[in-house]
């Protein structure tokens, strides 16, 4: 790998949605399902605080 491709890969990973990154870190199907439920419950939702 060249230095440019390494930099390009690092930058592209920063652009990925945090929820998608969280799902990609799952280690098993059970873990993936649990993470999907957490996201559905609003883990990464933007909550407005007044």
C-alpha positions in Angstrom: 0.0 0.0 0.0 1.2 3.4 -0.8 1.0 6.3 1.6 -1.8 7.9 -0.5 -4.0 4.9 -0.4 -3.5 4.6 3.4 -4.5 8.2 3.9 -7.5 7.8 1.5 -8.7 4.7 3.4 -8.3 6.5 6.8 -10.3 9.5 5.6 -13.0 7.4 4.0 -13.5 5.5 7.3 -14.1 8.8 9.1 -17.0 9.7 6.7 -18.9 6.5 7.5 -22.0 6.9 9.6 -21.3 6.2 13.3 -24.2 3.7 13.5 -22.8 1.8 10.5 -19.3 1.7 12.1 -20.9 0.4 15.3 -22.7 -2.4 13.4 -19.5 -3.3 11.5 -17.7 -3.9 14.8 -20.1 -6.7 15.8 -18.4 -10.0 16.6 -21.3 -12.4 16.1 -24.9 -12.5 14.8 -26.2 -12.2 18.3 -24.0 -9.2 18.9 -25.2 -7.7 15.6 -28.8 -8.2 16.5 -28.3 -6.6 19.9 -26.6 -3.6 18.3 -29.4 -3.2 15.8 -31.9 -3.1 18.6 -29.9 -0.5 20.4 -29.8 1.6 17.3 -33.6 1.2 16.8 -34.1 2.4 20.4 -32.2 5.6 19.6 -28.6 5.0 20.5 -27.3 7.4 17.8 -30.4 9.6 17.5 -29.8 13.3 18.0 -31.7 14.3 21.2 -32.6 17.9 21.6 -32.0 19.3 25.1 -33.5 22.6 26.0 
